[in-house]
Amino acid sequence: MNQQTPSFVSHIDPYVYQTLQGITGAFVVVQTIRGSVSGKLKTVMPDHIVVESGGSPFYIRTQQIIWVIPKG
């Protein structure tokens, strides 16, 4: 029997990751391919971010982000 091991592939943009880490805790507007989310940037991981909006966490895959605007 031929067994294949599944592999996980994730594309990470190190510049976006590093930039988002620098604004963690700031209020942001994030444009995704499905629309925009605005709120506080709570968590930045290599493959996703968490934006808290209206008391709810929104988990956004980094690959789905078109642009981010930090608000002062």
NORJO-V963815 format. One line per field, one symbol per residue. psi: psi as a letter, one per 20 degrees, with the letter a starting at -180 (. if undefined). burial: b if it has 9 or more other C-alpha atoms within 8 Angstrom, else e. A space follows every 10 residues. Layout:
psi = ???
burial = ???
//
This chain:
psi = popppqqppp ppohgggggh hijpiqpqpp priiaqpqap ogqprhirrp popkjqpoop phiipgrpop p.
burial = eeeeeeeeee ebeeeebeeb eebbebbbbb bbeeeebbbb bbebebbbbb bbbeeeeeeb bbeebeebeb ee
//
